[in-house]
């Protein structure tokens, strides 16, 4: 095999159950990738990440090119060995982080010059350099460099960035040396304009990638806009290739996107929320900073069988969060990643059983019910 | 059994190999107790603490009385359940923390009134209240309230505090309701004055405790002073009761103190150092912030078999520490606790084999050698 393999083993409506084959193992899809920005899923050992059921993690080219540097990571045996993660790794190209984190960006046809958010040092990222860096990191899945612009922007600006992304995609493909179990994904841009998304998808499919990502979401647009773009764009992508919705999202977003044919996700939400006191549960989110939990011995999620829910109660997590203890971040992150992986496993099971629509309805109902119950309690002064 | 049991199974010189029997299991001595100040060994899950080989942890009455409050912990089923730690727990009495952390202390015959370092709230700790709190927490080993004064102080001040500690010890003993597997330790004070230490030991032995702690060390005195006081005082304590050296210390201190008949230790050093980038190794300490580690793939300690040393290298830990990643604190703390537990296990083995003196000589030599090698490398510009 050259590149990575992808096989869809079951379909239910537009939802797909699949397997992504890489140099470091097979990823079950739909898959959620925990974000390991700086070669660490924040607050988690790699063993604990694996324990949650995660089969692939994402790492950030932008962060790793600044620190510790790709040459160093390569000399140390690559990212898998460096971060003690033996399973697949997807690296993003750095396009999104250059836009959101760095200072003094200068985008030209050649690439993007910027200053590091860490020490102000000058860096340049071209499509070719992004591919080179991801190769040095040893990514199983590399991403083509894109220009990701903020939302909203005039259509002309969005079109210009999308067309630059297509030209960069062509250069990325040319720079990428295919090898067994390593693949390259292109990134569809075009904002909330279905015609621009279609043009972008057409460009990328013509170039030919191992998978197709949908970028430029989770930048402030309305949820309905994203779902409508997904509905229009996903069918334009090859059925035999994985589809990856970048940077999304909330649990309900994952269910909606899987229903529209998405296979892969990444998002900082479970990890970042964990560090700010939030727990995801089957009945909605809890803020563990809230004093209402101070005497509550129940686990974070009564339906959850993760090590955190088996061993620790809400009162304890409330205490840790209020005391600023690292363990509060650790336990909440661990549980949240479990919640996300459990959700993905439930969706995979539902697709296999042909019951995805029923699952999605039940998923929404449980949360609405819980939300209703909460509203009643709130009125009652609780 | 009422109270806790203690049996010495082997002696080698003054060093003792023993077993402390408590309501939550047997502790192998000499034992090192990781410090779980606010009901958490900082940055560690309780499962990871257990994995290091720790058989008992310490928690702080002072911190827990302020937050989350002992009544709350009792209502939640006690400290073991609260922090998910099924093995023995020793709680200190709060005396040391009141001295070192709180503001506006007012020590009277009755007890000590103080303001919380968290929110300035008024609290009072008497010998009776300290016992009551430790009972609500569910400690296996409770400590009698002591007055721990800074070093150095005039002998009259030290004598006054020591005699108050003795009177408080008597009240503590009277307030303590013995129950199976739960015990109370008295704390020997007297600073660096052997005659005051002897008077204190005599007072406490007359009152009668399940074990005897040596307090008032690690407050800035010379190392030789501590060892000389230990040599003079340990023999005055009952051979059949455990001896606990509070707040000590560095690895070499543990070896020196075990050689002088100490059975139990606690110290924040392995955990606090872990959060500031330091690793303990068999060849001395490493500062993982140092750029010299940035390209070094070796484990923290090449002789260590802990999960951190099996999975992660110095270059990675250096990266995590420099990037301010939580995982840096987690991995260093985990390794350091392993190092301490391994050291205790080695000492227990050496005592059983009758080779403690040889062990102590070898322990010191390895560190001196490594220190010498380091000095040479430094001269060579390394």
Boltz contact constraints between the chains, C-beta under 6 A:
constraints:
  - contact:
      token1: [A, 38]
      token2: [B, 323]
      max_distance: 6.0
  - contact:
      token1: [A, 40]
      token2: [B, 325]
      max_distance: 6.0
  - contact:
      token1: [A, 40]
      token2: [B, 327]
      max_distance: 6.0
  - contact:
      token1: [A, 42]
      token2: [B, 326]
      max_distance: 6.0
  - contact:
      token1: [A, 43]
      token2: [B, 326]
      max_distance: 6.0
  - contact:
      token1: [A, 68]
      token2: [B, 319]
      max_distance: 6.0
  - contact:
      token1: [A, 76]
      token2: [B, 297]
      max_distance: 6.0
  - contact:
      token1: [A, 76]
      token2: [B, 315]
      max_distance: 6.0
  - contact:
      token1: [A, 82]
      token2: [B, 316]
      max_distance: 6.0
  - contact:
      token1: [A, 84]
      token2: [B, 311]
      max_distance: 6.0
  - contact:
      token1: [A, 84]
      token2: [B, 312]
      max_distance: 6.0
  - contact:
      token1: [A, 297]
      token2: [B, 76]
      max_distance: 6.0
  - contact:
      token1: [A, 311]
      token2: [B, 84]
      max_distance: 6.0
  - contact:
      token1: [A, 312]
      token2: [B, 84]
      max_distance: 6.0
  - contact:
      token1: [A, 315]
      token2: [B, 76]
      max_distance: 6.0
  - contact:
      token1: [A, 316]
      token2: [B, 82]
      max_distance: 6.0
  - contact:
      token1: [A, 319]
      token2: [B, 68]
      max_distance: 6.0
  - contact:
      token1: [A, 323]
      token2: [B, 38]
      max_distance: 6.0
  - contact:
      token1: [A, 325]
      token2: [B, 40]
      max_distance: 6.0
  - contact:
      token1: [A, 326]
      token2: [B, 42]
      max_distance: 6.0
  - contact:
      token1: [A, 326]
      token2: [B, 43]
      max_distance: 6.0
  - contact:
      token1: [A, 326]
      token2: [B, 326]
      max_distance: 6.0
  - contact:
      token1: [A, 327]
      token2: [B, 40]
      max_distance: 6.0
